Amino acid sequence: MGEIVEIDGQGRIYLPSEVRGRLRYRKFRIHVDNENIVLSPIKPAVKKYYGVAGRPIYRTPEEIDEALKHGTEKILREDLH
């Protein structure tokens, strides 16, 4: 069957660690279906669209910063000439 949980006085439900460990997301939409509580994960938009335009060029914030620095320097050099 499943785990038995309770709602505390502040309306919180404790999810056992075994359940939390199987969940990929931390944010959920909740709705009640008859007498069932249903949690639907809210997937971050970044993950939803990641890789849509092809393989990512930069993998770390440092790589992005470096690319912006070089791109800006290139544009400034071209403007000066």
Phi, psi and omega in degrees: 000250180198181178286151174256126180232165179233156173265127182278180183299339179260008177084012181270147176243126178275123175264123180303152183302327179297322179288312180302322181295337181269350182272136180270344185237162181244354182239133185224150169266137182243138171213159182254128179242104188058248179251015181255139173266126182242127176253125177245127184295143172258112184273130179303139182302326181299320179287327181297320185257358182301124177084001181300322183271012181117186181294135180296140180278317183248141184248344181228158176301327179295320178296321178295315179301316180296318179295319178296319179299311181293321179296317179295316179300319180297314179297318181295319178298317181295323179293327182283339183261000000 
